[in-house]
Amino acid sequence: MRFVEHYGYLLLFLWVLAEQGALPLPSVPLLIAVGALIRLGRLNGPAAIGCCLAGALIADGVWFYIGRRRGKRVLRFLCRLSISPDSCVSRTEIAFRKYGVKTLLVAKFIPGLNAVAVPMAGDAGIVVFRFLAFDTVGAFFWSAAYIGIGYVFADQLELTLSYLERLGSGLVLLVVSALVSWILWKVVQRRRLPRQLVAARVTAVELRDDGVAAAKIIAVSAPGPESDAVSDTPPRGGIE
């Protein structure tokens, strides 16, 4: 907390700028800590939200321009950086088809969607002023929500931090180990998915061969009109 208080607004601006620039630096813990410092009177609320807006809009403006110029290529690049890239673009395309530019109002709250929503807005040809309006509102609600959480729970946060400080380096090692384990699990899951899809894939040739075989079985087993005619014909010896 002392580190956040000392560097304050500059740290907040640079951190949000880096996260919105696609670096894996989660801003939520920092925003909550800033909210607690505002409650304690050590930082100013409007100035903190202004730093968040400045960092987010600069990064989003750059990605919007890149998305307008590069289109799907930049989306594929961003999804390669994601730990869970398999539904990266498809989920964002579904959201844009359903809600349009309003997706930007909630994109920053949803991991994965935030990474590609802005360049997809550029690729979709959304007007710049319309993009800036919705992106500014979305960035404001995002930063104000987490700063507000820190402001409301400032006392509990301070007690928690004081307790964690007494635990020392053991807690840091535990948190880092859990984070690394989660990342490794996601990477392993990501590598296993393509293999499962390859194992379960039915090629077009196999599908065609199965269809031909099934058609032959049906043709042989199904009785035709000739067989019906034969079955209705009485035996040669007549009916006794």
C-alpha positions as CSV (number, residue, x, y, z in Angstrom):
1,M,0.0,0.0,0.0
2,R,2.9,2.4,0.8
3,F,4.3,1.7,-2.7
4,V,0.9,2.5,-4.3
5,E,0.6,5.6,-2.2
6,H,4.1,6.9,-3.0
7,Y,3.8,6.5,-6.8
8,G,0.1,7.0,-6.9
9,Y,-1.3,8.5,-10.1
10,L,1.7,7.7,-12.3
11,L,1.6,4.1,-11.3
12,L,-2.1,3.9,-12.0
13,F,-1.8,5.5,-15.4
14,L,1.1,3.3,-16.5
15,W,-0.4,0.1,-15.2
16,V,-3.8,0.6,-16.9
17,L,-2.0,1.7,-20.1
18,A,0.0,-1.5,-20.0
19,E,-2.9,-3.8,-19.3
20,Q,-5.1,-2.2,-21.9
21,G,-2.1,-2.5,-24.3
22,A,-2.5,-6.3,-24.0
23,L,0.2,-7.0,-21.4
24,P,-0.8,-9.6,-18.8
25,L,-0.9,-7.2,-15.8
26,P,-4.3,-7.3,-14.0
27,S,-5.4,-3.8,-12.9
28,V,-8.2,-4.9,-10.5
29,P,-6.0,-5.4,-7.4
30,L,-4.4,-2.0,-8.0
31,L,-7.8,-0.3,-8.5
32,I,-9.1,-1.8,-5.3
33,A,-6.0,-0.6,-3.4
34,V,-6.4,2.9,-4.9
35,G,-10.0,2.9,-3.7
36,A,-8.9,2.1,-0.1
37,L,-6.3,4.9,-0.2
38,I,-9.0,7.3,-1.4
39,R,-11.1,6.3,1.6
40,L,-8.1,7.0,3.9
41,G,-7.7,10.5,2.3
42,R,-4.3,9.7,0.7
43,L,-5.4,9.9,-2.9
44,N,-8.0,11.9,-4.8
45,G,-10.9,10.1,-6.4
46,P,-11.5,12.1,-9.6
47,A,-7.8,12.3,-10.2
48,A,-7.4,8.5,-9.9
49,I,-10.3,7.9,-12.3
50,G,-8.9,10.4,-14.7
51,C,-5.6,8.5,-14.7
52,C,-7.5,5.3,-15.5
53,L,-9.4,6.9,-18.3
54,A,-6.3,8.4,-19.8
55,G,-4.4,5.2,-19.8
56,A,-7.3,3.1,-21.1
57,L,-8.3,5.6,-23.9
58,I,-4.7,5.9,-25.2
59,A,-4.2,2.2,-25.4
60,D,-7.7,1.6,-26.8
61,G,-7.2,4.3,-29.4
62,V,-4.0,2.6,-30.6
63,W,-5.7,-0.8,-30.8
64,F,-8.7,0.7,-32.6
65,Y,-6.5,2.2,-35.2
66,I,-4.6,-1.1,-35.6
67,G,-7.9,-3.0,-35.9
68,R,-9.1,-0.6,-38.6
69,R,-5.9,-1.1,-40.6
70,R,-5.1,-4.7,-40.0
71,G,-8.4,-6.4,-39.3
72,K,-8.5,-10.1,-38.6
73,R,-4.7,-10.4,-38.6
74,V,-4.4,-8.4,-35.4
75,L,-7.3,-10.4,-33.8
76,R,-5.5,-13.7,-34.5
77,F,-2.3,-12.2,-33.1
78,L,-4.0,-11.1,-29.8
79,C,-5.7,-14.5,-29.4
80,R,-2.3,-16.2,-29.7
81,L,-1.2,-14.2,-26.7
82,S,-4.3,-15.3,-24.8
83,I,-4.1,-18.3,-22.4
84,S,-7.5,-19.4,-23.6
85,P,-7.5,-18.5,-27.3
86,D,-9.9,-21.2,-28.5
87,S,-13.1,-19.1,-28.0
88,C,-11.3,-15.7,-28.2
89,V,-12.5,-14.3,-31.5
90,S,-15.8,-16.3,-31.7
91,R,-17.1,-15.1,-28.4
92,T,-16.3,-11.5,-29.3
93,E,-17.9,-11.8,-32.7
94,I,-21.1,-13.2,-31.1
95,A,-21.2,-10.3,-28.7
96,F,-20.7,-7.7,-31.4
97,R,-23.4,-9.3,-33.6
98,K,-25.8,-9.2,-30.7
99,Y,-25.1,-5.9,-29.0
100,G,-22.9,-3.9,-31.5
101,V,-20.8,-1.1,-30.1
102,K,-22.6,-1.4,-26.7
103,T,-20.3,-4.4,-26.1
104,L,-17.6,-1.8,-25.2
105,L,-19.6,-0.8,-22.1
106,V,-18.9,-4.2,-20.4
107,A,-15.9,-5.5,-22.3
108,K,-13.4,-4.5,-19.7
109,F,-15.2,-6.5,-17.1
110,I,-14.8,-9.8,-19.1
111,P,-11.4,-11.4,-19.5
112,G,-10.7,-12.3,-23.1
113,L,-13.4,-10.1,-24.4
114,N,-11.5,-7.0,-23.3
115,A,-8.4,-8.0,-25.3
116,V,-10.1,-8.1,-28.7
117,A,-13.2,-6.0,-28.4
118,V,-11.5,-2.7,-29.3
119,P,-9.6,-3.9,-32.4
120,M,-12.8,-5.7,-33.5
121,A,-14.6,-2.4,-33.2
122,G,-12.1,-0.9,-35.5
123,D,-12.4,-3.8,-38.0
124,A,-16.2,-3.5,-37.9
125,G,-15.9,0.1,-39.2
126,I,-17.5,1.8,-36.2
127,V,-17.3,5.6,-36.4
128,V,-14.5,7.1,-34.3
129,F,-16.6,9.4,-32.3
130,R,-19.2,6.7,-31.5
131,F,-16.3,4.4,-30.5
132,L,-14.8,7.0,-28.2
133,A,-18.1,7.7,-26.5
134,F,-18.9,4.1,-25.7
135,D,-15.3,3.3,-24.8
136,T,-15.0,6.2,-22.4
137,V,-18.3,5.3,-20.6
138,G,-17.1,1.7,-20.4
139,A,-13.7,2.7,-19.0
140,F,-15.3,5.0,-16.5
141,F,-17.7,2.4,-15.1
142,W,-14.9,-0.2,-15.1
143,S,-12.5,1.9,-13.1
144,A,-15.1,3.5,-10.9
145,A,-16.6,0.0,-10.0
146,Y,-13.3,-1.5,-8.7
147,I,-12.2,1.8,-7.1
148,G,-15.6,1.9,-5.4
149,I,-15.2,-1.6,-4.1
150,G,-11.8,-0.6,-2.5
151,Y,-13.4,2.5,-1.1
152,V,-16.3,0.6,0.6
153,F,-14.1,-2.2,2.0
154,A,-11.1,-0.1,2.9
155,D,-11.2,-1.1,6.6
156,Q,-11.4,-4.8,5.8
157,L,-8.6,-4.4,3.2
158,E,-6.3,-2.7,5.6
159,L,-6.9,-5.5,8.2
160,T,-6.3,-8.2,5.6
161,L,-3.0,-6.5,4.4
162,S,-1.7,-6.2,8.0
163,Y,-2.5,-9.9,8.5
164,L,-0.8,-10.9,5.3
165,E,2.3,-8.9,6.2
166,R,2.7,-11.0,9.3
167,L,2.6,-14.1,7.3
168,G,5.8,-13.0,5.5
169,S,7.3,-14.5,2.4
170,G,5.6,-17.9,2.8
171,L,2.3,-16.3,1.6
172,V,4.0,-14.8,-1.4
173,L,5.5,-18.2,-2.4
174,L,2.1,-19.8,-2.0
175,V,0.3,-17.2,-4.2
176,V,3.0,-17.4,-6.9
177,S,2.9,-21.2,-6.8
178,A,-0.9,-21.2,-7.2
179,L,-0.7,-18.7,-10.1
180,V,2.0,-20.7,-11.9
181,S,0.0,-23.9,-11.4
182,W,-3.1,-22.3,-12.9
183,I,-1.2,-21.0,-15.9
184,L,0.4,-24.4,-16.5
185,W,-2.9,-26.1,-16.3
186,K,-4.4,-23.7,-18.9
187,V,-1.4,-24.2,-21.2
188,V,-1.8,-28.0,-20.9
189,Q,-5.5,-27.7,-21.5
190,R,-4.8,-25.6,-24.6
191,R,-2.4,-28.2,-26.0
192,R,-4.7,-31.1,-25.4
193,L,-7.7,-29.6,-27.1
194,P,-6.3,-29.7,-30.7
195,R,-5.3,-33.3,-30.2
196,Q,-8.7,-34.3,-29.0
197,L,-10.3,-32.5,-32.0
198,V,-7.9,-34.4,-34.4
199,A,-8.7,-37.7,-32.7
200,A,-12.4,-37.1,-33.0
201,R,-12.4,-35.6,-36.5
202,V,-14.2,-37.4,-39.3
203,T,-12.8,-36.6,-42.7
204,A,-14.9,-35.9,-45.7
205,V,-13.7,-39.1,-47.4
206,E,-14.7,-41.2,-44.4
207,L,-18.0,-39.5,-44.3
208,R,-18.6,-40.1,-48.0
209,D,-17.6,-43.8,-47.8
210,D,-19.9,-44.3,-44.8
211,G,-22.7,-42.7,-46.7
212,V,-22.2,-44.9,-49.8
213,A,-22.1,-48.0,-47.6
214,A,-25.2,-47.0,-45.8
215,A,-27.0,-46.3,-49.1
216,K,-26.0,-49.8,-50.4
217,I,-27.4,-51.5,-47.3
218,I,-30.7,-49.6,-47.5
219,A,-31.0,-50.4,-51.2
220,V,-30.4,-54.1,-50.6
221,S,-32.6,-54.5,-47.6
222,A,-35.6,-52.3,-48.6
223,P,-38.3,-54.2,-50.5
224,G,-39.3,-52.7,-53.8
225,P,-42.5,-52.8,-55.8
226,E,-41.4,-55.9,-57.7
227,S,-41.1,-57.9,-54.5
228,D,-44.6,-56.8,-53.5
229,A,-45.9,-58.0,-56.8
230,V,-44.2,-61.3,-56.5
231,S,-45.5,-61.8,-52.9
232,D,-49.1,-61.1,-54.1
233,T,-48.9,-63.8,-57.0
234,P,-50.5,-67.1,-55.9
235,P,-48.4,-70.4,-56.3
236,R,-48.4,-72.1,-59.6
237,G,-50.4,-75.0,-58.3
238,G,-53.3,-72.7,-57.5
239,I,-55.2,-72.4,-54.2
240,E,-56.6,-75.6,-52.9
